Amino acid sequence: MWERHIRDGVFHSAVDPVLEAGLCTVWWDDRTSAGGIFVTGGGIAEFVRPTSATAGPG
């Protein structure tokens, strides 16, 4: 994961060459989902992580 510092804050980027296209879960920790994102093959996907974990299982 790469960290980029810009005027509006810090952004993180990652490249995963083995990630399959489809709906992916972004995890807050090992038990809690932070949300989902749809990944397309060869495309760029963007996810805005919430500021805190949501209650309940993911």
Secondary structure, DSSP 4 states (H G I P E B T S, - for coil): -EEEEETTEEEEE---TTPPSEEEEEESSSS-EEEEEEE-TT--------SSPPSS--
